[in-house]
Amino acid sequence: MQAAWDHVLITGASSGLGRALALACARPGATLHLSGRDAARLEDAAAACRAIGAEVRPAVLSVTDAAAMAGWIGGAGRLDLVIANAGISAGTGGATEPAAQARAIFETNVTGVLNTALPAIDAMAAQAPGADGVRGRVAVVASLAAFVAAPGAPAYCATKSAVQRWAEALDATERARGIRLHAICPGYVRTPMTAANAFPMPFLMDAEEAARRTLAGIARGQVRVAYPWPTYAMARLTGALTPALRAWIFSRVAAKGQAR
Ligand SMILES: NC(=O)c1ccc[n+]([C@@H]2O[C@H](COP(=O)([O-])OP(=O)(O)OC[C@H]3O[C@@H](n4cnc5c(N)ncnc54)[C@H](OP(=O)(O)O)[C@@H]3O)[C@@H](O)[C@H]2O)c1
């Protein structure tokens, strides 16, 4: 499906899924606002999008900088689609999750999403509806980890659950004023984030396929865009187990390693 949004803003576009989303949105006539922290990788993604014909405005900044994010998003002009994609992950390696790691994951994956979505919603409320009657769409990249309290990644699972629930709940009220929210819940995607995982990753998919499914779900108006279905079903099933049974099952699988 060809993405049809003219004005798109994506955080974490310098790598993995964010870069694939940017490329999938790139076309002549589209303006892409792309952010990341690594200037060289961000510029590489921007150049690839320009080569397809998009106008690209890159911004090197951290999603954890609330003032900088508000300034960037507030000054972007019309925004049809904002994708709060930037995120970090780390596990426990089977030990206690270090406090600094837990704080960093919450700061990026929850506060960073709020720093993206809240100014975007403010900006969209003040803009006219598009041809589809929607003023703007905010897609929050959560994960299928949102549905499982995995002992090997406490902070990661908790942050993804928080933003998935926040986006879905907010959509119910924001759609009354023409703003839509989408909770994106991918399974395993082949990106630098998953490259070091030593455990099995069933139904691992390429970032291009994940981007295609993400944008197709948003275009269909789905509040929750969860894929692929076998991993989703497994996540829902595992999430429904008792904590004790879940902990026992996870104790038999290698945990994701700690941040280095
Ligand atoms: N890969 C998976 O299997 C999977 C599955 C479900 C959900 N997700 C989610 O998908 C999103 C993208 O992950 P990915 O797999 O594409 O990982 P990735 O390749 O590591 O990319 C992460 C992106 O987030 C950016 N980022 C991290 N911290 C940031 C910060 N403080 N400020 C601004 N940008 C920041 C990075 O930018 P720099 O590199 O420039 O710092 C990078 O562009 C994440 O939210 C992740 O949790 C991934």
The ligand as an SDF file (V2000), in Angstrom:
LIG
                    3D

 48 52  0  0  0  0  0  0  0  0999 V2000
   13.0540   -4.4880   16.6690 N   0  0  0  0  0  0  0  0  0  0  0  0
   11.9860   -5.0740   17.2340 C   0  0  0  0  0  0  0  0  0  0  0  0
   11.8560   -6.3290   17.2460 O   0  0  0  0  0  0  0  0  0  0  0  0
   10.8810   -4.2360   17.7930 C   0  0  0  0  0  0  0  0  0  0  0  0
    9.6810   -4.8910   18.1200 C   0  0  0  0  0  0  0  0  0  0  0  0
    8.6460   -4.1350   18.6570 C   0  0  0  0  0  0  0  0  0  0  0  0
    8.7950   -2.7870   18.8560 C   0  0  0  0  0  0  0  0  0  0  0  0
    9.9740   -2.1740   18.5370 N   0  0  0  0  0  0  0  0  0  0  0  0
   10.0840   -0.7440   18.7760 C   0  0  0  0  0  0  0  0  0  0  0  0
   10.3480   -0.1100   17.5400 O   0  0  0  0  0  0  0  0  0  0  0  0
   11.0200    1.1270   17.7790 C   0  0  0  0  0  0  0  0  0  0  0  0
   12.2520    1.2050   16.8740 C   0  0  0  0  0  0  0  0  0  0  0  0
   13.1520    0.1840   17.2750 O   0  0  0  0  0  0  0  0  0  0  0  0
   14.2080   -0.4980   16.2820 P   0  0  0  0  0  0  0  0  0  0  0  0
   14.0400   -1.9400   16.4120 O   0  0  0  0  0  0  0  0  0  0  0  0
   14.1340    0.1440   14.9550 O   0  0  0  0  0  0  0  0  0  0  0  0
   15.5520   -0.1400   17.0360 O   0  0  0  0  0  0  0  0  0  0  0  0
   16.8820    0.6520   16.5770 P   0  0  0  0  0  0  0  0  0  0  0  0
   17.3230    0.1770   15.2460 O   0  0  0  0  0  0  0  0  0  0  0  0
   17.7830    0.5480   17.7390 O   0  0  0  0  0  0  0  0  0  0  0  0
   16.3740    2.1450   16.4140 O   0  0  0  0  0  0  0  0  0  0  0  0
   15.9990    2.9190   17.5130 C   0  0  0  0  0  0  0  0  0  0  0  0
   15.8370    4.3520   17.0480 C   0  0  0  0  0  0  0  0  0  0  0  0
   15.4260    5.1340   18.1710 O   0  0  0  0  0  0  0  0  0  0  0  0
   16.2700    6.2660   18.2450 C   0  0  0  0  0  0  0  0  0  0  0  0
   16.4220    6.7280   19.6230 N   0  0  0  0  0  0  0  0  0  0  0  0
   16.7310    6.0140   20.7240 C   0  0  0  0  0  0  0  0  0  0  0  0
   16.7990    6.8250   21.7890 N   0  0  0  0  0  0  0  0  0  0  0  0
   16.5400    8.0730   21.3400 C   0  0  0  0  0  0  0  0  0  0  0  0
   16.4610    9.3290   21.9540 C   0  0  0  0  0  0  0  0  0  0  0  0
   16.6610    9.5040   23.2720 N   0  0  0  0  0  0  0  0  0  0  0  0
   16.1520   10.3980   21.1880 N   0  0  0  0  0  0  0  0  0  0  0  0
   15.9310   10.2620   19.8600 C   0  0  0  0  0  0  0  0  0  0  0  0
   16.0200    9.0950   19.2180 N   0  0  0  0  0  0  0  0  0  0  0  0
   16.3020    8.0130   19.9550 C   0  0  0  0  0  0  0  0  0  0  0  0
   17.5940    5.8210   17.6740 C   0  0  0  0  0  0  0  0  0  0  0  0
   18.2810    6.9790   17.2410 O   0  0  0  0  0  0  0  0  0  0  0  0
   19.9150    7.0900   17.2900 P   0  0  0  0  0  0  0  0  0  0  0  0
   20.4130    5.7260   16.9100 O   0  0  0  0  0  0  0  0  0  0  0  0
   20.1810    8.1450   16.3000 O   0  0  0  0  0  0  0  0  0  0  0  0
   20.2260    7.4380   18.6910 O   0  0  0  0  0  0  0  0  0  0  0  0
   17.1260    4.9470   16.5240 C   0  0  0  0  0  0  0  0  0  0  0  0
   16.8460    5.7310   15.3890 O   0  0  0  0  0  0  0  0  0  0  0  0
   11.3380    1.1460   19.2740 C   0  0  0  0  0  0  0  0  0  0  0  0
   10.3850    1.9040   19.9590 O   0  0  0  0  0  0  0  0  0  0  0  0
   11.2200   -0.3180   19.6650 C   0  0  0  0  0  0  0  0  0  0  0  0
   10.9500   -0.4870   21.0290 O   0  0  0  0  0  0  0  0  0  0  0  0
   11.0120   -2.8800   17.9960 C   0  0  0  0  0  0  0  0  0  0  0  0
  1  2  1  0
  2  3  2  0
  2  4  1  0
  4  5  1  0
  4 48  2  0
  5  6  2  0
  6  7  1  0
  7  8  2  0
  8  9  1  0
  8 48  1  0
  9 10  1  0
  9 46  1  0
 10 11  1  0
 11 12  1  0
 11 44  1  0
 12 13  1  0
 13 14  1  0
 14 15  2  0
 14 16  1  0
 14 17  1  0
 17 18  1  0
 18 19  2  0
 18 20  1  0
 18 21  1  0
 21 22  1  0
 22 23  1  0
 23 24  1  0
 23 42  1  0
 24 25  1  0
 25 26  1  0
 25 36  1  0
 26 27  1  0
 26 35  1  0
 27 28  2  0
 28 29  1  0
 29 30  1  0
 29 35  2  0
 30 31  1  0
 30 32  2  0
 32 33  1  0
 33 34  2  0
 34 35  1  0
 36 37  1  0
 36 42  1  0
 37 38  1  0
 38 39  2  0
 38 40  1  0
 38 41  1  0
 42 43  1  0
 44 45  1  0
 44 46  1  0
 46 47  1  0
M  CHG  2   8   1  16  -1
M  END
$$$$
